[in-house]
Amino acid sequence: MRLAKEAGSSGCCLPAVYNAANEECVAAFVAGRLPFLGMVETLERVLDEAPDFDEPGTVEDVLAAETWARSHAQRIIGEGA
């Protein structure tokens, strides 16, 4: 919950980044590729390593942030987070 609240209060595209990365983590957990606590570790890394996204002006801005987050989370999961 802490990470979700922090992402939400940070604004810009971080709520979308959190949500997309969380979806990737849950999918990896359900598939047996990520341990339960690995979800939190992965989410923390994705949020910490997120670029400074501007305030989104369009849907495309949000989708670009989501795409980045999904890709980054998948890479971290693949490293064995």
C-alpha positions in Angstrom: 0.0 0.0 0.0 2.8 2.4 0.8 4.2 2.2 -2.8 0.7 2.8 -4.3 0.1 5.8 -2.1 3.5 7.3 -2.8 3.0 6.8 -6.6 -0.4 8.3 -6.4 0.7 11.3 -4.4 3.7 11.9 -6.7 1.5 12.4 -9.6 2.6 12.8 -13.2 2.7 9.3 -14.8 3.8 7.4 -11.7 0.3 6.0 -10.9 0.2 4.5 -14.4 3.8 3.3 -14.0 2.9 1.6 -10.6 -0.3 0.0 -12.1 1.4 -1.4 -15.2 4.4 -2.7 -13.2 2.0 -4.2 -10.6 0.1 -6.1 -13.3 3.3 -7.5 -14.7 4.4 -8.6 -11.2 1.1 -10.3 -10.4 1.2 -12.1 -13.7 4.7 -13.3 -13.0 3.7 -14.4 -9.5 0.7 -16.4 -10.7 2.9 -18.0 -13.4 5.4 -19.0 -10.7 8.2 -16.8 -12.1 8.3 -14.3 -9.2 8.1 -15.0 -5.4 5.4 -13.1 -3.4 7.9 -10.7 -1.8 9.6 -10.3 -5.2 6.6 -8.3 -6.3 7.3 -5.6 -3.8 11.0 -5.5 -4.6 10.2 -5.2 -8.3 7.7 -2.5 -7.8 10.2 -0.5 -5.7 12.9 -0.8 -8.4 10.5 0.2 -11.2 9.4 3.3 -9.3 12.9 4.2 -8.2 14.3 3.8 -11.7 11.4 5.5 -13.5 12.5 8.5 -15.7 11.1 11.9 -14.8 7.9 11.7 -16.7 6.2 15.0 -17.4 2.6 15.7 -16.4 0.7 13.7 -19.0 -1.0 15.9 -21.6 -2.5 13.0 -23.7 -3.5 9.4 -23.4 -0.4 8.6 -25.5 1.8 10.0 -22.7 0.2 7.7 -20.2 0.4 4.7 -22.5 4.1 5.4 -23.1 4.8 5.4 -19.4 2.9 2.2 -19.0 4.8 0.6 -21.8 8.1 1.7 -20.2 7.0 0.3 -16.8 5.9 -3.1 -18.2 9.1 -3.5 -20.1 11.2 -2.5 -17.2 9.3 -4.8 -14.8 9.7 -7.7 -17.2 13.4 -7.1 -17.4 13.8 -7.0 -13.6 11.7 -10.2 -13.3 13.8 -11.8 -15.9 16.9 -11.0 -13.8 15.4 -13.0 -11.0 14.1 -10.3 -8.7 
